[in-house]
Amino acid sequence: MPAMLHEEPPLESKMPALHIEEKSMEPETPVMHTEEKPAKFEMPATHNGEKAGALDMPATHIEEKPLESKVSTTNVEEGPLEVAIIGGGIVGLALAVGLTRQRVKVKVYEQARGFREIGAGVAFTACARRCMALIDPSVVEAFGSCGAVGLKSDDASDPNDYLSYVDGYNQRRSDDPDYETPLFKIDAGYKGFAGCRRDQFLEALVKSVPEGVIECKKRLEKVCENGSEGNISLTFADGSSAETDAVIGCDGLKSRVREYLLGEGNPASYVHYSHELAYRGLVSMENAIKALGEKRAKYFTIHAGPHAHMLHYPVANETMVNVVAFVSDPDDWTDTKNLVKPASRTDMEKAFAGWNPCVRAMASFFPENIDKWAIFDTYDHPAPFYSRGKICLVGDAAHASKPHHGAGACLGIEDALCISALIGEVSLSLKKGAATKGQALSAAFQSYDAVRRTRSQWFVNSSRRVGDLFQQPEWANPEKWVKAETCWEEVKDRSHKIWHFNPDAMMEEAIKGYLRRQERFQKTSNGA
């Protein structure tokens, strides 16, 4: 069993060393830094509107707590730049920590009264945890402090983390009806994946945010831009208002910032139903062992089958198991204002009737009254751009996906790192008098769009694809089993493209793009 992921000292952030003096005027194209060889990162592992991923699916228990910060701002000397983050989920708070580290004056506006404590699991790849540390070591320390558990193997002598896939539908051995045929196993590497409870991570993360940065009960209603060099005015539902230099939308699925940026009535301004439902919950480890056996209960498993699948993995220092059951839905979801509706355990059990007894047993440990969650994404109408002027979109507000890679939050953390590094460059430009705020922020957000949009929209498409592979109708037909099982190499390749990303190369490319744009602005201003 691997060592606990929070026992190692945090990786030191490298962002300040990435300032690049670049004079090239070559035209640039969006880039995807995905060919990085697998790395073994020796570091601790670690919505408001953020959409939960397959590895970060909330259950239904909700309590609200006031936000509490443990960070003093006495010695923080803020620069001339002011940034408003709309949305106080994991990505928004991580970005706030990163901008604070860049000595930027930041405000987080969260529409809820406090944190919505959802009994949930959320997991992050080693790459995402490295991004956290590059944003600020306190982010990855927060993750490591809340009982992060690796997705370990069923082999206790193997220290690596694995994603295991089994046939959850068929009973292929007459002598053992509970037997689930192993289909595939993907090696995520040493400490390659780690999961924790989302509410505990948020509680730890907020302590890294300086006091006074987060304002709750602030539902954004209007955005008013006052020219390229003027402040941006924000109006909230409670009648209050604020002004800022830049707006970063981290407000998730129902992003008001995205609606403003892309235009009301534009299909790309809204997420759309993916024709899939999710039933989510936490099961005690004791009950999970009863259903699955001790080995399987303690490692990440996807139970594949026709038109549905179930996944689970341990959280809370292996005292609980996060369980998510996905079911295809041919019907439309017409109530786009409410993505959650009441359901019953019986509804879920009907969806898995006839499946392997292990899967049915896990379903039986859900409470009688549960919710069903409609899965919405941006697949049908991707955003044509993530930024305009001094406004940009980050995380699910930019690229909401189906949760089947279990890495939606990971992509959001990558976004936050990219923005944090670029805002640091903006601050340097302003201190040197090399640009106006409008020029610098517009250049930074354009560079962010060029670097992040291609990768993140591929991720949305890939999340759809792997979900279809998990739920192939061929799983129900013994004559098609061989065909169905050819999918796993594709699933592995797609997973590796997410896991083995190079964040250092991303930041370098983003900063180069920013400096090129800055040079163009300067030449235009000088009449060249």
URWO-V975101 format. One record per pair of residues at least 24 apart in sequence whose C-alpha atoms are under 6 Angstrom apart, sorted by the first residue. I is the first residue (numbers start at 1). GAP is how many residues later the second one is. Records with the same first field share a line. If there is no record, write none. Layout:
I = GAP, GAP
This chain:
1 = 155, 158
2 = 157
5 = 39, 40
6 = 38, 39, 138
8 = 35, 36
10 = 33, 34, 127
11 = 32, 122
13 = 120, 121
14 = 120
22 = 490
30 = 420, 421
31 = 420
32 = 423
34 = 463, 467
36 = 464, 465, 466
38 = 462
44 = 100
45 = 84, 99
46 = 94, 97, 98
47 = 42
48 = 39, 40, 41
49 = 202, 203, 204
50 = 202, 346
51 = 202
53 = 350, 353, 355
54 = 349, 350, 352
55 = 67, 68, 351
56 = 65, 66
57 = 63
58 = 60, 61, 62
59 = 60, 61, 221, 222
61 = 57, 58
62 = 54, 55, 56
63 = 53, 54
64 = 50, 51, 52, 53
65 = 49, 50
66 = 48
67 = 47
69 = 137, 138, 140, 141, 142
70 = 137
71 = 137, 139
72 = 138
73 = 137
78 = 25, 26, 27
79 = 24, 25
82 = 24, 162, 163
83 = 161, 162, 163
84 = 163
85 = 163
86 = 163, 164, 165
87 = 163, 164
91 = 321, 322
92 = 158
95 = 321
97 = 112
98 = 37, 38, 322
99 = 321
102 = 322
107 = 106
108 = 105, 106
109 = 106, 109
110 = 106, 108
111 = 105, 106, 107, 108
112 = 104, 105
113 = 103, 104
117 = 82
118 = 81
120 = 77, 78
121 = 75, 76, 77, 201
122 = 73, 74, 76
123 = 71, 72
124 = 69, 70, 286
125 = 67, 68
126 = 66, 67
128 = 282
135 = 282
142 = 62, 63
143 = 58
146 = 54, 55
147 = 49, 169, 170
148 = 46, 47, 48
149 = 45, 46, 166, 168
150 = 43, 44
151 = 42, 43, 148, 149
152 = 147
154 = 141
160 = 29, 30
161 = 27, 28, 29, 30, 31
162 = 24, 25, 26
163 = 137
164 = 137
165 = 136, 137
166 = 137
167 = 136, 137
168 = 135, 136, 137, 188
169 = 136, 186, 187
170 = 186
178 = 179, 180
195 = 120
196 = 119, 120
228 = 210
229 = 209
246 = 144, 145
247 = 144
248 = 143, 144, 145
249 = 144, 145
250 = 144, 147
251 = 146
252 = 144, 145
253 = 143, 144
255 = 142
268 = 113, 114, 115
271 = 105, 106, 107
272 = 104, 105
273 = 103
274 = 101, 102
275 = 54, 55
276 = 51, 52, 53, 99
277 = 49, 50, 96, 97, 98
278 = 47, 48, 94, 95
279 = 45, 46, 93
280 = 43, 44
281 = 42
282 = 39, 40, 41
283 = 37, 38
284 = 36
285 = 34, 35, 36
291 = 67, 70, 71
292 = 66
304 = 166
305 = 166, 170
306 = 165, 166, 167, 169, 170
307 = 164
308 = 163
339 = 34, 35
340 = 32, 33
341 = 30, 31
342 = 29
343 = 27, 28, 29
344 = 24, 25, 26
377 = 24, 25
386 = 63
387 = 58
389 = 53
390 = 51, 52
401 = 59
402 = 61
404 = 59, 63
405 = 58
418 = 89
443 = 71, 74
444 = 70
447 = 63, 66, 67
